[in-house]
């Protein structure tokens, strides 16, 4: 993640629970989610907030999926986001959340909130912090998964970085997988959505591991524009940028399938 200018990340663990935070302030953003009709509380929340087209912070926990938790699950999402907002001064409307882990159990907020605070306190722009974030979202994964690419767009450099997790319950149209991507390109949320859907169809949506599809699948792409390089004009995405995005998504998907 932190190969991209303007991105900070961190991760913390306590026992079987992990928590990552990824910061890319004032980023245009979009996301794709599971096509399962049953979805977890974080997806319900993030689907709504992403309509604003902007993300500055992502909070991701592992160990508990916050699924089949009813209104309590929604409330716990809001508590987590409100807590992170208070610490960072980032508006709650710019904070996305995601979860992975055991289904049907109430969130252990006495563990999650201290992990949020710890991870935010460790936010850094470094390779090590990106790795920490990738490791903290692992569940039954045997190794962490991260990747970054650099593309040349009209003679200028643009970077895309990402982390992902996913091993079991991976079927076509994503699976139990979380993917968080960031770029320093200049691109609107509408065009991000177009680019991300195209990349997901060529990568994550082609994986089958055990035939099950998850309730929590989420892939988010944030663009903070730090490079100053526009990668979409007149409703069309630059081919080199799309190719780079496809490549990183395919690479991360292969890591999950192996």
HELIX and SHEET records of a PDB file:
HELIX    1   1 UNK A   41  UNK A   49  1                                   9    
HELIX    2   2 UNK A   50  UNK A   52  5                                   3    
HELIX    3   3 UNK A   70  UNK A   88  1                                  19    
HELIX    4   4 UNK A   92  UNK A   94  5                                   3    
HELIX    5   5 UNK A  109  UNK A  121  1                                  13    
HELIX    6   6 UNK A  127  UNK A  136  1                                  10    
HELIX    7   7 UNK A  189  UNK A  201  1                                  13    
HELIX    8   8 UNK A  204  UNK A  206  5                                   3    
HELIX    9   9 UNK A  239  UNK A  257  1                                  19    
SHEET    1   A 4 UNK A   8  UNK A  14  0                                        
SHEET    2   A 4 UNK A  17  UNK A  33 -1                                        
SHEET    3   A 4 UNK A  54  UNK A  64 -1                                        
SHEET    4   A 4 UNK A  95  UNK A 102  1                                        
SHEET    1   B 6 UNK A   8  UNK A  14  0                                        
SHEET    2   B 6 UNK A  17  UNK A  33 -1                                        
SHEET    3   B 6 UNK A 218  UNK A 223 -1                                        
SHEET    4   B 6 UNK A 178  UNK A 183  1                                        
SHEET    5   B 6 UNK A 156  UNK A 165 -1                                        
SHEET    6   B 6 UNK A 145  UNK A 153 -1                                        
SHEET    1   C 2 UNK A 232  UNK A 233  0                                        
SHEET    2   C 2 UNK A 236  UNK A 237 -1                                        
END                                                                             
